[in-house]
Amino acid sequence: MNGKTQKRWLQGLLSAVLLGLNIPSATLAQTAEAPPAGSVSIQGFSYGGSGCPQGSVGSLISNNQTQIELLFDKFAAELDTKKTTFGSQTNCLVSFEIKYPSGWSVSWDRVEQRGFGNLSGGAQGQIRSRFYIPGNGGFDVTRIYDFPANDVKDYTVVQDSISDVFTQCGAQVPLDVDTRVRVYGTPTGYNTVTIVANILHLTWRRC
């Protein structure tokens, strides 16, 4: 996949992700108890890293308040036959806070990462992610996903059981998502791994 083809693919997939966020589906999460619509907000959103230059990351909260979507349009690692010591890697740290009403606490139990991997050129690919909430009810979890050799596909990596502990009641909670994409090895052709979305699934309870 050359640069122009990859750019068109990323634009199409990002549009599909955005469209999907606005279409309700009858999932278990939508029927679970959650704060009223519009009462949860993202505060102090910031990001940085080689995989997310300014203007390349967006965020949304789903209508039912159970998902936060982080959307990327330039988050990719690429490697061809040029010799390198460590391969190609790129990273992005996203930091923000969610503000929610008193009488509620939240847990972040599941993450979906979506994108495209093309390792047909003989390289290896990896996504390494750190999910972090400080304080009482917080957590610090690192998860690694290794792509199969010669993999070429749109992917969804699901990370379950991030945490089952709930935050303090009515707090304004800081969240960090630190993700690194790496392509390495001794390739015989072009390889790439991209991320277009991190979807954070929230679980609410009254307190």
Phi, psi and omega in degrees: 000119179279177185299317181294318179296317179297319181298317178296321179296314180299317180297318180293318180291321178297320177297320179295320178297313180299319179297317181296330181293338184261005180249112181295146174227152186277074179258163179299321182299326183287337180267351180285159180289139181204162176301159181301151179304134179087357184266353178250135182220157176264127183242144171059043183289127178213159180201160178191156180142167182293338180267000183214071174300159183304137181090003185250004181232136175232166179218147179217151169249133180294158183301330182268007175067018183252359179219140168244126181252125173255122188244132184239142176237004178220023187264095184207144169247138184228145180210132175242211187276000177293136183285131175223158181282318186245004183080208180240130177217151179216153186221163174208127174252119177250127180233135179197174176235146170251131178254130184218165189290156171297153182091003180228150168227162190225148171231149183245101194253352187205143177227135171246132176243128185236145179177211183220137176234133176228099179248029180292345179274010172091007178271176174249151181230151183208142170243126178240124185230140174243126179247126192219129167227122181279166170085188181297126184084005180267189181195166175217101189235133174246132178232143181236135175235125177255130180281141175297152179299141177064020181289135174221107183188159161288135184234156166228113177263123182253125176247108181263170175056044176296313176198146173241014178260137182264148182287175177296152185293126174068020183279162169261109196260126174279141178230140174235136172233112183246112187238136176235132176249130184228136172234127188209175180118204179238079187287158174252358181197197185281141178219149176203149169228128179239155169238129175249341182204137163248122182246115183262121181265123182256145174239130185250155169209153176283148181221000000 
